[in-house]
């Protein structure tokens, strides 16, 4: 799973890295981002890469209430093409979720030890994501998203049995193109990122006890 990540990179670098032409939200980074918070996503809108705010925890359009989103902050790559909660978004509403790194916890008896994972290059990257719009009973639109996970690479496997999908730079346009309906090609994007390109560092447990809202 992926339940915490960090994004501290300056907006100028984010716009350059993801070829963003339209910033449709206020940008305030955070170092301990968790489900339920507003996070940033890059999606293709009117042929432009657009940076938007989405709530982390996807609420399917057919849901009767928003509580289902509390459990939908991750989607398994192996089942997104068939699972009712995600299959429509997978076909039509794919996005990239910018990050500098993510956290996973290793179980050591009754203790859990956190580690941070980031690219050795130091560059920001994009998680593979899906997004959806849900109408509340008052007909207010709620824009939400989920981060896709896959099997862990060799570096992460001893720590956790899942890892978030990091989209390779050369495949970002393939992933967010809403006109791309080639399921085989899209599923091919959702592979474990090469372990030799990722670095792991231990984190003081106390630093992650209180999630910080993006912008705090």
DRENVO-43703 format. One record per residue: residue in three letters; y negated, z, x negated of N, C-alpha, C in turn. Coordinates in steps of 0.001 Angstrom, whole numbers, plus 500000, padded with zeros to 6 digits. Layout:
// DRENVO-43703
ALAYZXYZXYZX
...
END
This chain:
// DRENVO-43703
UNK501186500000499165500000500000500000498760500000499127
UNK497640499758499724496355499875499040495438500650499965
UNK495114501894499585494308502733500452493009503198499846
UNK492753502847498609491481503183497963491153502098496938
UNK489883501743496866489472500829495805488025501079495432
UNK487565500373494414486215500572493889485506499230493784
UNK484211499228494078483363498049493906481985498533493480
UNK481669498344492199480387498773491652479591497626491044
UNK480167496442491000479521495290490383478239494909491109
UNK477235494515490339475944494102490887476100492888491799
UNK475268492831492834475347491740493810475190490373493157
UNK474322490271492157474117488982491493475418488450490906
UNK476182489333490289477456488926489696478470488582490780
UNK478473489351491869479387489065492978479104487687493566
UNK477837487370493793477503486067494383477899484922493452
UNK477748485126492153478140484093491195479658483966491126
UNK480333485091491089481786485090490927482498484435492103
UNK481971484653493322482626484132494523481879482945495133
UNK480926482396494374480180481219494833479604481440496229
UNK478951482588496422478406482960497726477044482305497935
UNK476912481573499034475639480936499374474825481732500388
UNK475479482623501115474794483357502178475221484824502153
UNK474252485722501962474516487162502010474039487662503365
UNK474987487960504254474658488291505643474734489787505918
UNK474546490605504868474596492057505046473871492718503886
UNK473545493994504067472986494775502970474115495158502030
UNK473849495101500723474897495347499729474682496693499043
UNK475622497618499261475587498933498618476996499261498139
UNK477248499164496827478599499395496300479067500836496476
UNK480353501062496232480943502396496314482091502534495336
UNK482382503771494918483420503978493899484691504631494428
UNK484771504867495727485971505494496293486083505065497753
UNK486355503790497948486308503174499276487661503346499960
UNK487635503726501237488880504038501943488890503415503333
UNK490066503346503977490169502761505318489242503441506316
UNK488760502633507252487841503115508270486391502905507915
UNK486117502610506639484750502386506199484374500913506319
UNK483079500651506293482578499285506231482738498782504803
UNK483380497642504637483557497066503312483044495629503327
UNK483028495014502152482487493663502036483610492633501984
UNK483335491482502557484315490401502567483601489070502411
UNK484277488145501750483773486778501592484606485880502486
UNK483929485164503383484631484225504251483859482912504312
UNK484554481877504700483941480549504802483377480386506204
UNK482050480259506293481363480177507578480378479025507533
UNK480589478042508401479743476845508441479658476209507054
UNK480825476100506417480975475463505106480260476203503981
UNK479932477470504203479311478283503165480133479545502922
UNK480256479927501661480865481217501349479862482303501705
UNK480232483165502631479314484145503198479832485558502964
UNK478935486451502505479286487854502317478923488628503574
UNK479909489319504146479705490051505396480257491471505273
UNK479900492308506231480454493655506385481567493631507423
UNK482697494256507119483798494397508068484334495820507981
UNK484819496340509085485464497654509049486885497490508534
UNK487252498341507580488581498250506978489606498911507895
UNK490449498089508498491472498508509455491453497539510619
UNK492301496516510567492219495403511519492635495818512929
UNK491781495477513886492087495672515305492396494300515897
UNK493631494028516302493949492728516898493103492473518143
UNK492805491219518400491960490871519553492570491339520864
UNK493904491459520924494574491833522169494711493342522351
UNK494278494136521371494461495588521443493686496199522606
UNK494265497223523230493613497897524352492545498876523888
UNK492735499445522696491713500337522152491700500213520635
UNK490715500816520013490489500619518583491394501457517689
UNK492128502404518253492895503339517428493972502656516595
UNK494446501500517035495475500782516280494976500403514889
UNK493659500217514760493090499847513474493284500890512397
UNK493479502144512793493677503211511812494936502999510978
UNK495896502251511518497158502015510817497243500611510230
UNK496228499793510465496300498382510095495417498046508895
UNK495316498968507928494478498672506763495211497834505727
UNK496532497713505852497322496829505000498215495942505853
UNK498519494750505333499454493822505977500428493325504918
UNK501696493328505220502707492889504261502747491366504192
UNK502683490832502979502700489381502793503958488754503379
UNK505052489487503335506334488941503767506412488702505272
UNK505534489357506057505660489283507517504394488824508240
UNK503316488519507525502055488215508223502118486932509045
UNK503003486011508682503079484753509423503748484918510782
UNK504487486027510974505202486239512229504735487464513013
UNK504212488470512345503864489716513029502700489496514000
UNK502847489883515270501799489633516273500423490160515879
UNK500374491273515165499088491861514794498305490995513821
UNK499003490144513054498350489429511969498479487910512013
UNK499423487363512772499722485938512633498549485038513011
UNK497769485400514019496624484564514387495542484593513315
UNK495295485771512759494315485878511680494783485117510449
UNK496079485172510163496614484450509014496392482949509163
UNK496498482440510368496321481014510601494858480581510527
UNK493934481463510941492553481016511145491477481840510445
UNK491764483103510112490693483988509648491131484736508386
UNK491024484043507267491373484628505975490100484879505165
UNK490116485926504379488924486277503612489321486837502250
UNK488313487017501410488465487698500129487685489002500194
UNK488253490066499679487589491366499674487286491730498222
UNK486013491642497813485657491885496410485949493321495978
UNK486396493460494741486694494778494174486609494703492656
UNK486428495872492044486499496003490586487824496616490159
UNK488440497357491071489696498025490765490252498692492007
UNK491483499173491903492098499889493016492911501056492472
UNK493219501993493357493920503213492972495309503272493606
UNK496261503789492846497578504113493383498003505455492805
UNK498878506150493545499318507482493151500793507467492792
UNK501122508096491670502514508242491252503021509618491674
UNK504153509640492363504740510912492784505472511557491612
UNK505099512798491308505731513567490245506159514908490835
UNK507343514936491443507773516126492155506908516342493381
UNK506252517496493442505356517786494563503925517341494288
UNK503700516809493106502361516379492706502238514860492811
UNK501002514400492917500704512976492880499612512736491844
UNK499872511804490944498923511505489878498279510149490131
UNK496930510097490251496262508826490536496021507990489281
UNK496115506684489462495804505727488410494875504660488975
UNK494027504159488104493154503050488483493660501784487806
UNK493682500696488566494094499394488054492925498420488158
UNK492674497690487086491588496707487067491989495563486149
UNK491204494507486151491506493374485282491069493683483857
UNK491861493277482889491507493476481490490216492758481135
UNK489918491685481835488692490927481581487442491693481997
UNK487611492717482841486468493458483350485758492778484500
UNK486249491636484927485600490880485997486004491404487373
UNK485110491234488363485514491557489740486544490550490225
UNK487280490913491249488309490029491796488310490157493308
UNK489084489311493970489148489345495424490551489649495918
UNK490684490706496730491939490926497441492093489853498512
UNK493324489456498790493588488589499939493463489425501205
UNK492620488970502126492411489717503356492470488840504591
UNK492580489483505735492491488835507041491410489554507828
UNK490743488826508719489727489491509539489874489094511000
UNK489296489908511868489428489715513308488213490315514001
UNK487914489821515200486862490397516041487492490908517327
UNK487227492176517620487750492838518814486588493215519709
UNK486736493020521006485693493396521958486004494769522538
UNK485047495678522408485213497018522960485143496955524481
UNK485503498043525186485381498056526649483966497751527128
UNK482977498025526261481578497721526603481193496307526196
UNK482197495528525728482008494137525313481203494011524020
UNK481197495068523220480556495001521911481568494490520887
UNK481202493497520073482135492986519071482300493962517907
UNK483539494161517497483854495002516344484593494122515338
UNK484010493949514161484565493054513149485369493882512139
UNK486643493560511999487535494369511166488359493500510217
UNK489030494151509274489826493402508297490984494246507784
UNK491879493582507074493002494247506421493215493627505050
UNK493807494388504139494146493908502802495649493646502750
UNK496020492486502241497427492094502176498082492683500927
UNK499300493173501096500053493718499961501313492898499720
UNK501847493037498516503062492334498129503898493244497236
UNK504985492714496703505807493488495777505006493792494513
UNK505264494921493861504496495272492666504924494452491457
UNK504001494277490516504387493664489252505016494732488347
UNK505367494346487129506098495254486242505270496471485844
UNK503957496320485787503097497440485410503011498478486522
UNK502895498016487754502666498913488888503966499468489461
UNK505070498768489268506342499158489886506739500621489631
UNK506533501172488428506887502588488234505973503553488997
UNK504807503072489423503832503922490109503983503829491620
UNK504162502608492132504206502409493583505050501185493907
UNK505610501155495122506493500049495505505758498882496158
UNK504423498957496245503619497845496753502357497727495900
UNK501735496546495939500430496361495317499614495403496172
UNK498282495528496136497456494577496884497516493202496237
UNK497408492173497048497382490808496527496002490527495950
UNK495958490239494655494738489778493998494835488264493923
UNK493880487574494518493926486113494566493431485545493239
UNK494224484693492634493803484046491398492558483207491657
UNK491673483183490672490377482527490841490530481085491318
UNK491501480368490774491661478955491122492226478752492528
UNK492665479836493173493232479731494520492325480324495598
UNK491159480810495226490277481448496201489843480482497298
UNK489472479254496919489059478275497929490218477896498845
UNK491407477823498287492594477534499101492761478604500174
UNK492558479856499788492810480968500698491776481056501818
UNK490497480895501516489479481130502551489113479874503338
UNK489700478743503005489412477510503741490004477596505151
UNK489170477690506194489708477838507557490417476593508068
UNK490207475465507388490861474224507795492215474027507118
UNK492578474938506254493873474856505585494922475545506451
UNK495842474759506996496897475305507849498283475115507230
UNK498291474879505909499550474691505194500162476060504896
UNK501063476491505756501608477842505648502312478070504319
UNK503044477088503848503756477243502580502776477452501435
UNK501695476679501420500694476819500368500003478177500447
UNK499669478603501662498972479875501840499850481055501439
UNK501116481026501837502023482100501446502237482116499936
UNK502128480944499317502270480870497869501164481576497114
UNK500028481779497776498916482513497156499254483992497008
UNK500120484487497872500340485931498010501421486445497066
UNK501185486251495778502137486658494750501604487851493953
UNK502489488639493336502020489726492469501177489170491323
UNK500063489813491040499204489367489944499896489690488616
UNK499765488811487618500468489027486346500121490376485712
UNK501135491132485356500914492473484809500178492438483479
UNK500347491364482712499694491296481406498176491134481516
UNK497676490835482709496235490683482900495594491906483554
UNK496390492948483800495896494156484464495983495345483514
UNK494975496207483556494999497443482780495102498639483715
UNK495751499693483244495966500907484023495364502085483283
UNK494663502950484000494089504138483380494218505325484324
UNK494521506523483796494641507712484647493283508136485187
UNK493301508796486336492080509245486999492193510738487266
UNK491087511452487084491071512873487432491264513021488938
UNK492278513751489395492559513854490840491366514283491671
UNK490543515184491153489408515681491922488380514625492251
UNK488354513541491488487368512491491722487660511698492986
UNK488889511788493499489283510973494645489559511795495898
UNK489234513064495882489517513896497051488662513525498246
UNK487402513205498017486493512890499114486114511423499058
UNK486614510604499983486235509194499999484736509035500179
UNK484178508070499479482751507806499612482516506538500408
UNK481626506627501349481257505453502115480567504456501204
UNK480797503179501451480101502159500691478611502399500838
UNK477941502501499684476507502738499711476137504153499340
UNK477091505084499323476794506458498925476781506570497406
END
